[in-house]
Amino acid sequence: MEKKSLSQQTAHRLHTMIVVERRFAPGDKLPNEIELSQELGVSRTTLREALHVLVSQQLLEVRRGRGTFVTEQVDHINDYGFSTLEKIQGELRDLFELRAIFEPSAARLACRRATPEEMEEILARGQAVDQCIRQGLDRTEADREFHAAIVRAAHNDFMMRLLPMINQAVASAITAGQHKEQLAEDTRRDHALLMDFFRKRDAVGAEHAMAIHMHHSIDVMGLG
């Protein structure tokens, strides 16, 4: 089994404190970053990455200007000795396996079926993702919109129904702090290749480029 990163271990410790030990009740505000990082013996950067994981699980929510709070979701969670983090990892693997099956086909169809306006949107959305990465900004929404634009341009109603799962996979991957830098680097490179094929309306090339992008993500996150 792959050794957990420090941020994963910290997230697991926080999860235990909230769900098992019940140190914080629904609606409670967590201590500030300095206090909590000192208590857990980790840096504030590691703590933030751990908090991102629990926010993605909807155990915590960040209220701007007020702090980080435990959600009502905690009352509906029982811990029977199974790691929620491992469960999330399994779900993320399944989501990316699904993406690896159908998103390359969606890219191929989009190359063939996209209207000029839809192709322009795909390229603009891809550029927005690249800009977010270069400026160090959160690219979650931009990345979602890029992949959604491709699926929409495939003009397949059943593929459209899978968009919520794509959105979940994108958000979960980006908030996995231990993979952020490598994922961002791979995303820039893979998207550049993908958009080049879209510009050329090369359906086979776009299909292969999307498949490569999916497998890079799976490999970096250790989901293979």
Buried (B, 14 or more C-beta within 10 A) or exposed (E): EEEBBBBBBBBBBBBBBBBEEEEBEBEEEBBEBEEBBEEBEBBEEBBBBBBBBBBBBEBBBEEEEEEBBBBEBBEEBEEEEEBBBEEBBEEBBEBBBBBBEBBBBBBBBBBEBBEEEBBEBBBEBBBBBBEBBEEEEEBBBBBBBBBBBBBBBBBBEEBBEBBEBBBBBBBBBBBBBBBBEBBBEBBBEBBEBBBEBBEEEBBEBBBBBBBBBBBBBBEBBEBE
